[in-house]
Amino acid sequence: MVTQLPEQLGDPARGGRIPVDGTYNFRDVAGIPAGDGRIRPGVLYRSDALHELTDAGRDLLRQLRIGTVIDLRTVSERDREPSLLDGLDAVRHHAPIFESTADAVPTGPDLSLTEVYDFIVDERGPQLAHAIGLIAAAGGPAVVHCTAGKDRTGLVIALTLAAVGVTDADIVADYAVTERHLGGEWADRALAGLAADYGMPPTDATRGFLAGSPAALLTHSLERIRDRSGSVRGYLTAHGLGEHEFAALTDHLVTTDPTEGTLR
């Protein structure tokens, strides 16, 4: 059954944030053209961390009928800031992309998101494919999240969309919206935390690393995948997904019914 968004949320498409209290970057991937159809509303959400959910936030997740939560954070991130999901009838999957953030986050003054994304693409294919397999198996509304809902979540969502026929231009446009939601209070708080915990000064470079989602970066990652594997499906197949999962993803995510929700 397709989830009906509460009327006060308005149009879930076009990268608009859904105001789940306690999050900054919770949104529906609805309405993006996918082959001959569109991504149906109310089945795939992306978000930043869920450790500050309020009662009102949890109530909205119930209204959205969230039945699957896929947490891409490391064990230490999850344990330090556990998701506040008590009382929700949702299956929780911990599917870390990194064993620890030290695996991929460069240190020193030259912060590089390109290095992080290249590392994920080159070394974390099985983890990406596993997370996408969980989306395929969800059978109902699912939310994928990490800490910011930007890098790990961004790649999982991007490859999921590519696997069901969304164009690179539309995938990148959805990804690029993220910095609009993270660039203010979320980034200010993250920078303050780095200064307090590690003595790192709040620079423009650090802000961009934490909150930026430049279109060229995801374009580069998709090209890197195709250079190595021929296609996104080829990449995911090499890392464990099969035709059953691709068929399930398409059946779950894509609709050709123009009356099924608000489309882009």
C-alpha positions as CSV (number, residue, x, y, z in Angstrom):
1,M,0.0,0.0,0.0
2,V,1.3,3.4,-0.9
3,T,1.9,5.7,2.0
4,Q,-0.1,8.9,2.0
5,L,1.8,11.8,3.3
6,P,0.1,14.1,5.8
7,E,-1.5,17.0,4.0
8,Q,0.5,19.6,5.9
9,L,3.8,18.3,4.4
10,G,2.8,19.5,0.9
11,D,4.8,18.2,-2.1
12,P,7.4,15.7,-1.1
13,A,9.2,15.9,-4.5
14,R,11.9,18.4,-5.6
15,G,14.2,17.6,-2.7
16,G,11.9,19.3,-0.2
17,R,12.7,18.5,3.5
18,I,10.1,16.6,5.4
19,P,10.0,18.2,8.9
20,V,10.7,15.2,11.0
21,D,11.5,16.9,14.3
22,G,15.1,16.1,15.4
23,T,16.4,15.8,11.8
24,Y,17.7,18.3,9.2
25,N,17.8,16.3,6.0
26,F,14.9,13.9,6.0
27,R,13.3,13.7,2.6
28,D,11.4,11.5,0.1
29,V,13.1,10.4,-3.1
30,A,9.7,10.6,-4.7
31,G,8.9,11.7,-8.3
32,I,12.2,11.3,-10.0
33,P,11.8,9.9,-13.6
34,A,13.0,6.3,-13.8
35,G,12.8,4.6,-17.2
36,D,9.2,4.7,-18.3
37,G,8.0,5.6,-14.8
38,R,8.8,7.6,-11.7
39,I,10.0,6.8,-8.2
40,R,6.8,6.3,-6.3
41,P,6.1,8.5,-3.2
42,G,6.3,7.1,0.3
43,V,8.6,4.2,-0.2
44,L,12.2,5.4,0.0
45,Y,13.4,8.2,2.3
46,R,16.9,9.5,3.1
47,S,18.0,11.3,6.2
48,D,20.7,12.4,8.6
49,A,21.1,10.7,11.9
50,L,18.0,9.9,14.0
51,H,19.6,10.3,17.5
52,E,17.7,13.5,18.3
53,L,14.2,12.4,17.3
54,T,11.5,13.9,19.4
55,D,8.1,12.5,20.2
56,A,6.8,14.6,17.4
57,G,9.4,13.3,15.0
58,R,8.6,9.7,15.9
59,D,4.9,10.4,15.5
60,L,5.6,11.6,12.0
61,L,7.6,8.5,11.2
62,R,4.6,6.5,12.3
63,Q,2.4,8.5,9.9
64,L,4.9,7.8,7.1
65,R,4.6,4.1,8.0
66,I,8.4,3.7,8.2
67,G,8.9,-0.1,8.5
68,T,12.6,-0.4,7.8
69,V,15.5,1.8,9.1
70,I,18.9,1.2,7.5
71,D,21.7,2.8,9.5
72,L,25.0,3.2,7.5
73,R,27.0,4.6,10.4
74,T,30.0,2.9,12.1
75,V,29.6,0.9,15.3
76,S,31.1,3.8,17.3
77,E,28.9,6.4,15.7
78,R,25.8,4.2,16.4
79,D,26.8,3.5,20.0
80,R,27.7,7.1,20.7
81,E,24.5,8.6,19.3
82,P,21.9,5.8,19.2
83,S,18.8,6.3,17.1
84,L,15.7,7.2,19.2
85,L,13.3,4.8,17.6
86,D,11.6,3.3,20.7
87,G,8.0,2.7,20.2
88,L,8.3,2.5,16.4
89,D,7.3,-0.7,14.7
90,A,10.3,-0.7,12.4
91,V,12.9,-3.3,11.5
92,R,16.4,-1.8,12.2
93,H,19.3,-2.9,10.1
94,H,22.9,-1.8,10.9
95,A,24.8,-1.8,7.6
96,P,28.0,0.1,8.2
97,I,29.9,1.3,5.1
98,F,33.1,1.8,7.2
99,E,34.4,-0.2,10.0
100,S,35.4,3.1,11.4
101,T,35.4,6.6,10.1
102,A,39.2,6.6,10.2
103,D,39.1,4.1,7.3
104,A,38.3,6.8,4.9
105,V,38.3,10.3,6.4
106,P,41.6,12.0,5.5
107,T,43.4,13.9,8.2
108,G,45.3,17.1,8.2
109,P,44.6,20.4,6.5
110,D,43.8,19.1,3.0
111,L,40.3,17.6,3.5
112,S,39.2,15.9,0.3
113,L,35.7,14.5,-0.3
114,T,37.0,13.0,-3.5
115,E,39.4,10.8,-1.6
116,V,36.5,9.6,0.6
117,Y,34.2,8.8,-2.3
118,D,37.0,7.1,-4.3
119,F,37.7,4.9,-1.3
120,I,34.0,4.0,-0.9
121,V,33.6,3.1,-4.6
122,D,36.9,1.2,-4.7
123,E,36.9,-0.6,-1.4
124,R,33.3,-0.7,0.0
125,G,31.4,-2.2,-3.0
126,P,30.1,-5.1,-0.9
127,Q,28.8,-2.8,1.8
128,L,27.0,-0.6,-0.7
129,A,25.5,-3.6,-2.4
130,H,24.3,-5.0,0.9
131,A,22.6,-1.8,1.9
132,I,20.8,-1.7,-1.5
133,G,19.8,-5.3,-1.0
134,L,18.1,-4.3,2.2
135,I,16.1,-1.6,0.3
136,A,15.1,-4.2,-2.2
137,A,13.9,-6.5,0.6
138,A,12.1,-3.8,2.6
139,G,8.6,-4.4,1.1
140,G,7.4,-1.1,2.5
141,P,8.6,2.4,3.4
142,A,12.2,2.5,4.3
143,V,14.6,5.2,5.4
144,V,18.4,5.1,4.8
145,H,20.6,7.3,6.9
146,C,24.1,7.9,8.1
147,T,25.3,10.9,10.1
148,A,24.6,13.8,7.7
149,G,22.6,11.8,5.1
150,K,25.1,13.0,2.5
151,D,28.1,10.9,1.6
152,R,27.4,7.2,2.6
153,T,23.6,7.8,2.2
154,G,24.2,9.8,-1.0
155,L,26.1,6.9,-2.7
156,V,23.6,4.2,-1.6
157,I,20.7,6.3,-2.8
158,A,22.5,7.3,-6.0
159,L,23.3,3.6,-6.9
160,T,19.8,2.5,-6.0
161,L,18.3,5.1,-8.3
162,A,20.8,4.3,-11.1
163,A,19.9,0.6,-10.8
164,V,16.2,1.3,-11.5
165,G,16.8,3.6,-14.5
166,V,17.2,7.1,-13.2
167,T,19.5,9.3,-15.2
168,D,22.7,10.7,-13.9
169,A,21.4,14.2,-14.2
170,D,18.4,13.5,-11.9
171,I,20.5,11.5,-9.5
172,V,23.0,14.3,-9.1
173,A,20.3,16.9,-8.8
174,D,18.8,15.0,-5.9
175,Y,22.2,14.6,-4.2
176,A,23.1,18.3,-4.6
177,V,20.0,19.4,-2.7
178,T,21.6,18.0,0.5
179,E,23.9,21.0,1.2
180,R,20.8,23.2,1.2
181,H,19.6,21.4,4.3
182,L,23.0,21.0,6.0
183,G,24.6,24.3,5.3
184,G,23.1,26.2,8.3
185,E,22.5,25.0,11.8
186,W,23.6,21.5,11.2
187,A,27.0,22.6,9.9
188,D,27.4,25.2,12.6
189,R,26.8,22.5,15.3
190,A,29.2,20.0,13.5
191,L,31.9,22.6,13.3
192,A,31.5,23.5,17.0
193,G,31.8,19.8,17.9
194,L,35.0,19.5,15.9
195,A,36.5,22.5,17.6
196,A,35.5,21.3,21.1
197,D,36.6,17.7,20.6
198,Y,39.6,18.0,18.4
199,G,40.6,21.7,18.4
200,M,39.9,22.0,14.7
201,P,39.2,25.6,13.6
202,P,36.0,26.3,11.7
203,T,37.2,26.9,8.2
204,D,35.4,27.1,4.8
205,A,37.2,23.9,3.8
206,T,36.0,22.0,6.8
207,R,32.4,23.3,6.3
208,G,32.5,22.2,2.7
209,F,33.8,18.7,3.8
210,L,31.1,18.3,6.4
211,A,28.1,19.8,4.6
212,G,28.9,20.2,0.9
213,S,27.3,18.0,-1.8
214,P,28.9,19.2,-5.0
215,A,27.3,17.9,-8.2
216,A,30.7,17.3,-9.8
217,L,31.7,14.9,-7.0
218,L,28.9,12.5,-7.5
219,T,29.2,12.7,-11.3
220,H,32.9,11.7,-10.8
221,S,31.9,8.7,-8.7
222,L,29.3,7.4,-11.2
223,E,31.9,7.8,-14.0
224,R,34.5,5.9,-11.9
225,I,32.1,3.1,-11.3
226,R,31.3,2.8,-15.0
227,D,35.0,3.0,-16.0
228,R,35.7,0.0,-13.8
229,S,32.5,-2.1,-14.1
230,G,30.8,-1.0,-17.3
231,S,27.6,0.0,-15.5
232,V,26.1,0.6,-12.1
233,R,24.3,-2.8,-12.3
234,G,27.5,-4.4,-13.3
235,Y,29.3,-2.9,-10.3
236,L,26.5,-4.1,-7.9
237,T,26.4,-7.5,-9.5
238,A,30.1,-7.9,-9.0
239,H,29.5,-7.1,-5.3
240,G,26.7,-9.5,-4.6
241,L,23.4,-8.4,-6.1
242,G,21.5,-10.4,-8.7
243,E,18.5,-10.1,-11.0
244,H,16.1,-10.9,-8.2
245,E,17.2,-7.9,-6.2
246,F,17.1,-5.6,-9.3
247,A,13.6,-6.8,-10.1
248,A,12.5,-6.3,-6.5
249,L,14.0,-2.8,-6.4
250,T,12.2,-1.8,-9.6
251,D,8.9,-3.3,-8.5
252,H,9.1,-1.6,-5.1
253,L,10.4,1.8,-6.2
254,V,9.0,2.5,-9.7
255,T,5.5,3.3,-10.7
256,T,4.1,4.0,-14.1
257,D,0.7,5.2,-12.7
258,P,0.6,9.0,-13.1
259,T,-2.1,9.2,-10.3
260,E,0.2,7.7,-7.7
261,G,1.3,10.8,-5.8
262,T,2.8,14.1,-6.9
263,L,5.4,13.6,-9.5
264,R,8.2,16.0,-10.7
